[in-house]
Amino acid sequence: MSSTSRAWIVAASVGAVEALKDQGFCRWNYTVRSMQQHGKNSLRSSAVVSRKVRGEKAAKQSEESVRKVMYLSCCWGPY
């Protein structure tokens, strides 16, 4: 998205909030709190996904290590 289109989106958003504010339906505090909450929720969900991916990688690595140990002990174990 180009910076010009972003500027238009921001300007339209500010205009809409100001229009609603004049009518008494919306306040900046609500808008800011809502945006902060949305940001926090997005960060939390991405952190959960990141932890899940790391957990899956660790599980795969440990499974591969066990598999290697079992192979080596079966093939090269004491006879």
Backbone as a printed PyTorch tensor [residue, N CA C, xyz], in Angstrom:
tensor([[[  0.8600,  -1.1550,   0.0000],
         [  0.0000,   0.0000,   0.0000],
         [  0.9120,   1.2240,   0.0000]],

        [[  0.6540,   2.1740,  -0.8830],
         [  1.5130,   3.3470,  -0.9740],
         [  1.2310,   4.3220,   0.1600]],

        [[  2.1760,   5.2030,   0.3800],
         [  2.0360,   6.1550,   1.4850],
         [  0.8880,   7.1300,   1.2290]],

        [[  0.6030,   7.4200,  -0.0300],
         [ -0.4990,   8.3310,  -0.3440],
         [ -1.8330,   7.7060,   0.0450]],

        [[ -2.0120,   6.4320,  -0.2720],
         [ -3.2770,   5.7870,   0.0730],
         [ -3.4060,   5.6160,   1.5870]],

        [[ -2.2820,   5.3750,   2.2670],
         [ -2.3220,   5.2960,   3.7320],
         [ -2.7260,   6.6380,   4.3270]],

        [[ -2.1830,   7.7070,   3.7580],
         [ -2.5220,   9.0420,   4.2550],
         [ -4.0080,   9.3180,   4.0780]],

        [[ -4.5660,   8.8920,   2.9580],
         [ -6.0060,   9.0860,   2.7300],
         [ -6.8350,   8.2660,   3.7100]],

        [[ -6.3970,   7.0610,   3.9970],
         [ -7.1230,   6.2140,   4.9460],
         [ -7.0930,   6.8350,   6.3370]],

        [[ -5.9240,   7.3310,   6.7340],
         [ -5.8110,   7.9680,   8.0530],
         [ -6.6820,   9.2110,   8.1100]],

        [[ -6.6320,  10.0170,   7.0550],
         [ -7.4360,  11.2480,   7.0300],
         [ -8.9270,  10.9270,   7.1000]],

        [[ -9.3560,   9.9080,   6.3790],
         [-10.7710,   9.5200,   6.4010],
         [-11.1610,   8.9920,   7.7760]],

        [[-10.2680,   8.2330,   8.4040],
         [-10.5490,   7.7030,   9.7380],
         [-10.6740,   8.8190,  10.7600]],

        [[ -9.7510,   9.7580,  10.6970],
         [ -9.8060,  10.8920,  11.6260],
         [-11.0770,  11.6980,  11.3930]],

        [[-11.4210,  11.9130,  10.1330],
         [-12.6490,  12.6470,   9.8250],
         [-13.8850,  11.9390,  10.3430]],

        [[-13.9250,  10.6180,  10.1800],
         [-15.0790,   9.8500,  10.6570],
         [-15.1770,   9.9140,  12.1770]],

        [[-14.0440,   9.7920,  12.8610],
         [-14.0550,   9.8480,  14.3170],
         [-14.4800,  11.2280,  14.7930]],

        [[-13.9780,  12.2600,  14.1420],
         [-14.3610,  13.6210,  14.5210],
         [-15.8520,  13.8530,  14.3030]],

        [[-16.3850,  13.3320,  13.2010],
         [-17.8230,  13.4890,  12.9300],
         [-18.6390,  12.7720,  13.9920]],

        [[-18.2410,  11.5750,  14.3450],
         [-18.9530,  10.8340,  15.3920],
         [-18.7850,  11.5010,  16.7500]],

        [[-17.6160,  12.0770,  16.9710],
         [-17.3560,  12.7570,  18.2340],
         [-18.2870,  13.9610,  18.3900]],

        [[-18.4710,  14.6820,  17.2980],
         [-19.3690,  15.8360,  17.3300],
         [-20.7930,  15.4170,  17.6590]],

        [[-21.1680,  14.2220,  17.2410],
         [-22.5190,  13.7320,  17.4940],
         [-22.6320,  13.1040,  18.8830]],

        [[-21.5040,  12.9110,  19.5580],
         [-21.5240,  12.3530,  20.9020],
         [-21.4920,  10.8450,  20.9390]],

        [[-21.3130,  10.1740,  19.8020],
         [-21.3180,   8.7110,  19.7640],
         [-19.9530,   8.1010,  20.0440]],

        [[-18.9210,   8.8370,  19.7620],
         [-17.5840,   8.2520,  19.8340],
         [-16.6310,   9.2340,  20.5000]],

        [[-15.7310,   8.7210,  21.2590],
         [-14.7180,   9.5390,  21.9130],
         [-13.3450,   8.9900,  21.5290]],

        [[-12.3440,   9.8780,  21.5190],
         [-11.0040,   9.4510,  21.1590],
         [-10.4840,   8.4020,  22.1270]],

        [[-10.8170,   8.5270,  23.4070],
         [-10.3340,   7.5540,  24.3870],
         [-10.7800,   6.1510,  24.0160]],

        [[-12.0450,   6.0290,  23.6280],
         [-12.5600,   4.7180,  23.2370],
         [-11.8020,   4.1860,  22.0290]],

        [[-11.5860,   5.0590,  21.0500],
         [-10.8920,   4.6510,  19.8210],
         [ -9.4620,   4.2130,  20.1310]],

        [[ -8.7700,   5.0030,  20.9370],
         [ -7.3890,   4.6710,  21.2710],
         [ -7.3350,   3.3760,  22.0770]],

        [[ -8.2170,   3.2270,  23.0670],
         [ -8.2430,   1.9970,  23.8600],
         [ -8.5480,   0.7890,  22.9880]],

        [[ -9.4730,   0.9650,  22.0660],
         [ -9.8310,  -0.1350,  21.1730],
         [ -8.6440,  -0.5490,  20.3120]],

        [[ -7.9130,   0.4210,  19.7950],
         [ -6.7480,   0.1170,  18.9670],
         [ -5.6530,  -0.5500,  19.7960]],

        [[ -5.4500,  -0.0650,  21.0400],
         [ -4.4530,  -0.6880,  21.9040],
         [ -4.8190,  -2.1310,  22.2190]],

        [[ -6.0830,  -2.3650,  22.5080],
         [ -6.5340,  -3.7200,  22.8260],
         [ -6.3480,  -4.6460,  21.6170]],

        [[ -6.6760,  -4.1280,  20.4380],
         [ -6.4970,  -4.9240,  19.2240],
         [ -5.0200,  -5.2680,  19.0330]],

        [[ -4.1320,  -4.2890,  19.2710],
         [ -2.6970,  -4.5320,  19.1460],
         [ -2.2100,  -5.5700,  20.1410]],

        [[ -2.6660,  -5.4670,  21.3870],
         [ -2.2680,  -6.4410,  22.4040],
         [ -2.7350,  -7.8420,  22.0330]],

        [[ -3.9760,  -7.9560,  21.5710],
         [ -4.5040,  -9.2630,  21.1830],
         [ -3.7180,  -9.8470,  20.0230]],

        [[ -3.3380,  -9.0020,  19.0790],
         [ -2.5540,  -9.4770,  17.9330],
         [ -1.1880,  -9.9720,  18.3910]],

        [[ -0.5600,  -9.2220,  19.3090],
         [  0.7390,  -9.6490,  19.8140],
         [  0.6360, -10.9610,  20.5760]],

        [[ -0.4070, -11.0890,  21.3870],
         [ -0.5800, -12.3260,  22.1460],
         [ -0.7580, -13.5160,  21.2230]],

        [[ -1.6070, -13.3480,  20.2090],
         [ -1.8580, -14.4770,  19.3180],
         [ -0.6100, -14.8400,  18.5220]],

        [[  0.1760, -13.8460,  18.1090],
         [  1.4020, -14.1720,  17.3780],
         [  2.4260, -14.8150,  18.2950]],

        [[  2.4530, -14.4120,  19.5880],
         [  3.3710, -15.0320,  20.5420],
         [  2.9830, -16.4850,  20.7800]],

        [[  1.6930, -16.7710,  20.8410],
         [  1.2220, -18.1410,  21.0480],
         [  1.6120, -19.0030,  19.8550]],

        [[  1.4330, -18.4700,  18.6560],
         [  1.8020, -19.2120,  17.4420],
         [  3.3040, -19.4680,  17.4320]],

        [[  4.0780, -18.4510,  17.8150],
         [  5.5340, -18.5940,  17.8380],
         [  5.9560, -19.6740,  18.8270]],

        [[  5.3580, -19.6720,  20.0370],
         [  5.6890, -20.6940,  21.0290],
         [  5.2890, -22.0740,  20.5390]],

        [[  4.1560, -22.1560,  19.8550],
         [  3.6870, -23.4500,  19.3550],
         [  4.6550, -23.9900,  18.3050]],

        [[  5.1150, -23.1200,  17.4140],
         [  6.0560, -23.5420,  16.3710],
         [  7.3640, -24.0030,  17.0070]],

        [[  7.8590, -23.2290,  18.0080],
         [  9.0910, -23.6380,  18.6820],
         [  8.9080, -24.9710,  19.3940]],

        [[  7.7450, -25.1850,  19.9950],
         [  7.4660, -26.4470,  20.6750],
         [  7.4440, -27.6110,  19.7070]],

        [[  6.8630, -27.3930,  18.5280],
         [  6.8230, -28.4540,  17.5140],
         [  8.2310, -28.7880,  17.0200]],

        [[  9.0550, -27.7450,  16.8470],
         [ 10.4300, -27.9830,  16.3960],
         [ 11.2050, -28.7600,  17.4480]],

        [[ 11.0320, -28.3920,  18.7150],
         [ 11.7330, -29.0920,  19.7950],
         [ 11.2660, -30.5400,  19.8780]],

        [[  9.9710, -30.7760,  19.6990],
         [  9.4490, -32.1430,  19.7380],
         [ 10.0180, -32.9680,  18.5900]],

        [[ 10.0970, -32.3900,  17.3980],
         [ 10.6540, -33.1070,  16.2510],
         [ 12.1210, -33.4300,  16.4830]],

        [[ 12.8540, -32.4580,  17.0320],
         [ 14.2740, -32.6650,  17.2620],
         [ 14.5040, -33.7630,  18.2980]],

        [[ 13.7040, -33.7380,  19.3680],
         [ 13.8810, -34.7710,  20.3890],
         [ 13.4780, -36.1400,  19.8560]],

        [[ 12.4360, -36.1990,  19.0470],
         [ 12.0290, -37.4730,  18.4500],
         [ 13.1230, -38.0100,  17.5320]],

        [[ 13.7260, -37.1190,  16.7740],
         [ 14.8060, -37.5270,  15.8780],
         [ 16.0080, -38.0300,  16.6790]],

        [[ 16.3060, -37.3950,  17.8110],
         [ 17.4150, -37.8370,  18.6620],
         [ 17.1500, -39.2250,  19.2210]],

        [[ 15.9440, -39.4600,  19.6810],
         [ 15.5920, -40.7820,  20.2160],
         [ 15.6820, -41.8310,  19.1180]],

        [[ 15.2070, -41.4880,  17.9520],
         [ 15.2640, -42.4160,  16.8210],
         [ 16.7120, -42.7800,  16.4930]],

        [[ 17.6010, -41.7860,  16.5230],
         [ 19.0050, -42.0210,  16.2140],
         [ 19.6480, -42.9210,  17.2770]],

        [[ 19.3480, -42.6570,  18.5400],
         [ 19.8970, -43.4760,  19.6250],
         [ 19.4130, -44.9120,  19.4940]],

        [[ 18.1480, -45.1020,  19.2080],
         [ 17.6030, -46.4580,  19.0530],
         [ 18.2730, -47.1760,  17.8860]],

        [[ 18.4690, -46.4770,  16.7830],
         [ 19.1190, -47.0810,  15.6180],
         [ 20.5470, -47.4950,  15.9620]],

        [[ 21.2840, -46.5720,  16.5920],
         [ 22.6870, -46.8720,  16.8950],
         [ 22.7930, -47.9990,  17.9260]],

        [[ 21.8990, -48.0160,  18.9030],
         [ 21.9900, -49.0770,  19.9190],
         [ 21.5950, -50.4270,  19.3300]],

        [[ 20.6840, -50.4490,  18.3780],
         [ 20.2950, -51.7180,  17.7460],
         [ 21.3970, -52.2220,  16.7950]],

        [[ 21.9760, -51.3090,  16.0340],
         [ 22.9560, -51.7200,  15.0440],
         [ 24.3460, -51.9290,  15.6260]],

        [[ 24.7350, -51.1020,  16.5740],
         [ 26.1000, -51.1380,  17.0830],
         [ 26.1690, -51.5120,  18.5710]],

        [[ 25.1110, -52.0140,  19.1110],
         [ 25.0820, -52.3780,  20.5130],
         [ 25.9300, -53.5890,  20.8120]],

        [[ 26.1050, -53.9000,  22.1000],
         [ 26.9320, -55.0550,  22.4750],
         [ 26.2500, -56.3630,  22.0610]],

        [[ 27.0670, -57.2830,  21.6210],
         [ 26.5530, -58.6030,  21.2180],
         [ 27.1570, -59.6740,  22.0630]]])
